[in-house]
């Protein structure tokens, strides 16, 4: 079977990339194909849709966070065994980290992976003008390969034919189909209950119906034809995901509806470098598993489950004891929030959390932080040492403390300059930044070394 991959890009945010992507994934699954999803840029929500539709872990591709070789390593690792890879773009096709370059953009990722591009255009209230928009995207930069268009939000079949004729005449690429503006189906809001809804299967009927609509008005055979590409040639270098035979340490990972924002590669790199992963659920009041040498509490929605988390005393005591007794721990965003003294929700209700970080979390209606971060360690941060890593922040909460000299975990560099954030002790690293381990694999080596050191110390005491 030929190799197939394609990028679903948009002229801007809100044109329907996610709806189109998950619909195409569902339609391709109905055609009997194994589909692998990817999301351009840092995002945990859209990949959760992909994963639910395809039954394969969706992965993030980011040309700012990773080197070209690392991005291709992640892509080829994720695409293994799939009949077709579908990459959903971020924002507009040329939007990325820098307004003066393609860095971090969907266009950049399409070029790094040498993938053809289908451009989704919101055609509401226009006909021939749609061709001018497509033409602009075609000539704006050399390198990206736009092979076709999907017209979204058209008023009727007749409206679609007007758009199709104009684009195909002026841009010399096919318009392979459309979705109507007035559909009897809407993508669920990306609200904070999304993950639990997906896990319950509440959205299965939505995915199925969307796939049927795609099959009715989009030429899947043409899409498959346009997606045929040459295989990616990866340089002769060791993959981040090569497996080690010996398991050196055991790391507990909190995973449930409250804590589920993990890049799949973070877990897989840990495993490849000798960590056995065991999962537990703070929401289910599971205590920290016996015999573990490290602890990872990722991001998620602890504020949505603050009452339940506050009442689960067994797991809170277990976590406090484990961390205070020296268990090497990394807590990111939601995990950082959970380890503070309390979370005050938008209803001004204060919920007592684990209490190992001297401070409190306050939820707010507006975004507190959003964007890429380059991070360096502070105060003997054991996972970073002298290294620099990359990641992102996205949260609606703020951290407050009465401590005069809090030991910050990170110095972060973003669009608004340098900031210090998080909290560090000799064995606990916690903060808002979601770090992608592929941006700095030394993180994993350092963490496992710390776990081995802690394990050896416990063995001597026993």
SVG drawing of the C-alpha trace seen along z (x, -y; Angstrom):
<svg xmlns="http://www.w3.org/2000/svg" viewBox="-31 -41 56 48">
<polyline fill="none" stroke="black" stroke-width="0.4" points="0.0,0.0 1.4,-3.5 2.3,-5.9 -0.4,-8.5 -0.3,-11.7 -2.1,-15.0 -2.4,-18.3 -5.8,-19.9 -5.1,-23.6 -7.3,-26.6 -7.2,-30.2 -7.6,-31.2 -9.0,-30.1 -12.6,-29.2 -13.0,-28.1 -13.8,-24.5 -10.5,-22.7 -11.3,-20.5 -14.8,-19.6 -13.4,-18.8 -10.5,-16.8 -12.5,-14.5 -15.1,-14.1 -12.5,-13.0 -11.0,-10.6 -14.4,-9.1 -15.1,-8.8 -11.8,-7.1 -12.4,-4.7 -15.7,-3.8 -13.8,-3.0 -11.8,-0.5 -8.6,-2.5 -6.3,-2.7 -6.0,-6.5 -3.3,-8.3 -4.0,-11.8 -1.6,-14.6 -2.1,-18.2 0.2,-21.0 1.4,-23.0 0.8,-22.5 -2.7,-21.4 -4.3,-18.7 -8.0,-19.1 -8.0,-18.6 -5.8,-15.5 -8.3,-14.0 -11.0,-14.2 -8.5,-12.5 -7.7,-9.7 -11.4,-9.0 -12.2,-8.8 -9.2,-6.8 -8.5,-4.7 -4.8,-5.6 -3.0,-8.2 -2.9,-11.5 0.4,-13.3 1.6,-16.9 4.0,-18.2 5.8,-21.4 8.6,-22.9 9.5,-25.4 9.6,-23.0 11.5,-20.3 14.4,-20.1 13.5,-18.9 15.0,-15.5 13.1,-15.1 9.8,-16.2 10.3,-13.5 11.2,-10.9 7.9,-11.7 5.9,-11.6 7.4,-8.3 7.0,-6.7 3.3,-7.8 2.5,-6.9 3.8,-3.3 1.1,-0.9 -1.3,-3.5 -2.8,-3.6 -3.0,-7.4 -1.9,-10.2 -4.1,-13.3 -2.4,-16.4 -4.7,-19.1 -3.3,-22.6 -3.2,-25.3 -4.7,-28.9 -4.2,-30.1 -1.9,-28.2 1.0,-30.6 0.5,-31.5 3.1,-30.4 5.5,-31.7 6.9,-34.6 4.9,-37.0 7.9,-37.5 8.6,-33.8 6.8,-30.4 8.5,-29.1 6.0,-26.9 3.3,-27.3 1.2,-24.6 3.0,-25.6 6.4,-24.9 5.3,-21.5 3.9,-20.7 7.3,-21.5 9.3,-19.6 7.2,-16.4 6.9,-17.1 3.1,-16.7 0.4,-17.9 -2.1,-20.3 -5.9,-20.6 -7.0,-24.2 -10.3,-24.6 -12.0,-27.9 -15.0,-29.5 -17.0,-30.3 -20.0,-31.9 -21.1,-35.0 -18.8,-34.7 -18.3,-33.0 -15.6,-34.1 -13.8,-35.9 -13.0,-32.5 -10.6,-32.0 -8.8,-35.2 -8.2,-33.9 -6.9,-30.6 -4.7,-32.3 -3.2,-34.4 -2.3,-31.3 -0.8,-29.7 1.6,-32.5 2.4,-33.8 5.4,-31.6 7.5,-29.1 7.6,-25.5 4.1,-24.6 2.2,-22.3 -1.5,-23.1 -3.1,-20.4 -6.8,-21.0 -9.5,-22.9 -12.5,-22.0 -15.3,-24.6 -16.9,-25.0 -20.1,-26.7 -21.6,-26.9 -25.3,-27.8 -26.3,-25.1 -25.1,-22.7 -25.5,-25.6 -23.4,-27.9 -20.7,-25.2 -20.6,-24.9 -20.0,-28.6 -17.1,-28.5 -15.7,-25.3 -15.7,-26.8 -14.0,-30.0 -11.2,-28.3 -10.5,-25.5 -10.4,-28.0 -8.2,-30.6 -6.0,-28.4 -5.7,-25.2 -6.3,-22.8 -9.4,-20.7 -12.1,-21.6 -12.9,-18.1 -16.1,-18.8 -18.0,-20.9 -19.9,-21.0 -23.1,-23.2 -23.4,-26.2 -26.6,-24.9 -26.0,-21.4 -28.1,-19.5 -24.9,-18.8 -22.5,-21.0 -19.1,-20.2 -19.3,-20.1 -17.7,-23.1 -14.1,-22.6 -15.4,-23.0 -13.7,-21.5 -16.0,-18.5 -14.8,-17.3 -12.4,-14.5 -14.9,-12.9 -17.5,-13.0 -15.2,-11.3 -14.2,-8.7 -17.9,-7.9 -18.5,-7.5 -21.0,-10.5 -19.6,-11.8 -19.5,-8.5 -22.8,-9.3 -21.5,-12.7 -18.4,-11.3 -20.4,-8.7 -22.9,-11.3 -20.1,-13.7 -18.4,-10.9 -21.6,-10.1 -22.0,-13.8 -18.4,-13.9 -19.0,-10.8 -22.0,-12.5 -20.3,-15.7 -16.6,-15.2 -14.7,-13.0 -12.8,-10.6 -11.3,-8.9 -9.8,-12.2 -8.4,-12.9 -6.7,-9.5 -5.3,-10.2 -3.9,-13.6 -2.4,-12.2 -0.1,-9.7 3.5,-10.7 7.1,-9.5 8.1,-7.9 9.9,-10.1 13.6,-9.4 14.9,-9.6 18.6,-10.2 20.5,-7.3 20.3,-8.2 18.9,-6.6 15.2,-7.2 13.9,-8.6 11.6,-5.6 14.1,-2.8 13.2,-0.3 15.6,0.7 15.4,4.3 15.9,3.5 13.4,1.6 15.5,-0.6 12.8,-2.4 9.0,-2.5 7.2,-5.8 3.6,-6.4 1.5,-8.6 -1.8,-10.2 -4.3,-9.7 -8.1,-10.2 -10.6,-12.8 -8.9,-15.4 -5.3,-14.7 -4.9,-13.7 -2.8,-16.3 0.3,-14.2 2.2,-14.3 2.2,-10.6 5.9,-11.0 6.7,-12.0 5.5,-8.7 7.1,-6.7 10.5,-8.4 10.4,-7.5 9.6,-3.9 12.3,-3.8 14.9,-5.0 14.1,-2.4 11.0,-3.5 8.1,-1.2 4.9,-3.3 2.1,-2.5 -1.1,-4.5 -3.4,-5.6 -6.4,-7.8 -6.6,-10.6 -10.3,-11.0 -10.9,-7.4 -9.0,-8.0 -6.2,-5.6 -3.1,-5.9 0.3,-6.2 1.2,-2.7 3.5,-0.7 7.1,-0.4 7.4,-3.3 10.5,-5.4 9.1,-8.5 5.8,-10.4 4.4,-12.4 1.2,-14.5 0.2,-16.1 -2.2,-18.8 -5.9,-18.6 -9.0,-20.0 -8.5,-19.7 -10.7,-22.8 -13.6,-21.0 -13.3,-18.2 -12.1,-20.3 -14.8,-19.1 -14.2,-15.5 -10.4,-15.9 -10.7,-17.8 -12.8,-15.0 -10.5,-12.2 -8.3,-12.1 -6.5,-8.8 -4.8,-9.9 -4.0,-13.4 -2.3,-11.9 -0.5,-9.3 0.8,-12.0 1.9,-14.3 3.7,-11.5 5.4,-10.3 6.6,-13.7 7.7,-14.7 9.6,-11.4 11.6,-12.3 9.8,-10.7 11.2,-12.5 8.1,-14.2 7.2,-16.3 3.9,-18.2 2.7,-20.2 -0.1,-22.8 -3.1,-20.9 -0.7,-18.7 1.0,-21.9 -2.4,-23.3 -3.4,-20.0 -0.3,-20.0 -0.9,-23.6 -2.9,-24.3 -6.1,-25.0 -8.0,-25.8 -10.6,-28.6 -13.1,-28.1 -14.9,-30.7 -17.8,-30.4 -15.4,-31.6 -15.5,-28.2 -12.1,-27.2 -11.2,-23.5 -8.3,-22.0 -5.8,-20.3 -2.6,-18.2 -0.8,-21.0 2.9,-20.4 3.3,-23.7 2.9,-26.8 0.4,-28.8 -3.1,-28.8 -4.7,-28.7 -7.4,-31.2 -9.5,-30.5 -10.4,-33.4 -12.7,-34.0 -9.9,-35.3 -6.8,-33.5 -3.9,-34.0 -1.2,-32.7 -1.0,-31.4 1.9,-30.7 5.2,-29.0 7.8,-28.9 11.6,-28.3 12.5,-27.1 15.6,-26.9 15.9,-25.4 16.2,-27.4 17.3,-26.5 19.0,-23.2 16.1,-21.9 17.1,-18.3 15.3,-17.5 16.8,-20.4 20.2,-20.9 22.1,-23.1 19.7,-22.3 17.0,-24.3 13.7,-22.8 10.6,-24.0 6.9,-23.8 3.9,-26.0 1.5,-27.5 -2.3,-27.6 -4.3,-28.2 -7.1,-30.3 -5.7,-30.3 -3.1,-32.2 -0.9,-31.2 -0.6,-33.2 1.7,-32.7 2.6,-34.6 6.2,-33.2 8.7,-36.1 11.3,-34.1 9.6,-31.2 12.1,-28.8 11.0,-29.0 11.3,-25.9 11.7,-27.7 12.7,-30.8 10.5,-31.0 11.0,-33.0 8.0,-33.9 6.6,-36.8 6.4,-39.0 9.9,-38.5 11.4,-36.5 9.4,-35.3 10.0,-33.0 7.3,-30.4 6.6,-27.2 8.1,-25.7 11.1,-23.4 12.5,-21.4 15.3,-18.9 12.8,-16.2 9.8,-18.1 9.6,-20.1 6.2,-21.8 5.0,-24.6 2.5,-25.8 4.6,-25.0 3.9,-21.9 7.3,-20.7 7.7,-18.4 10.5,-15.9 11.4,-15.6 12.7,-19.2 15.3,-18.1 15.6,-14.3 18.2,-14.9 15.2,-15.7 14.3,-12.0 17.9,-10.9 18.1,-13.3 14.8,-12.2 15.6,-8.5 19.0,-9.2 17.2,-11.0 14.8,-8.1 17.7,-5.6 19.4,-7.8 16.2,-7.8 15.7,-4.1 19.3,-3.4 18.8,-5.5 15.6,-3.7 17.3,-0.3 20.1,-1.3 17.5,-2.3 15.6,0.9"/>
</svg>
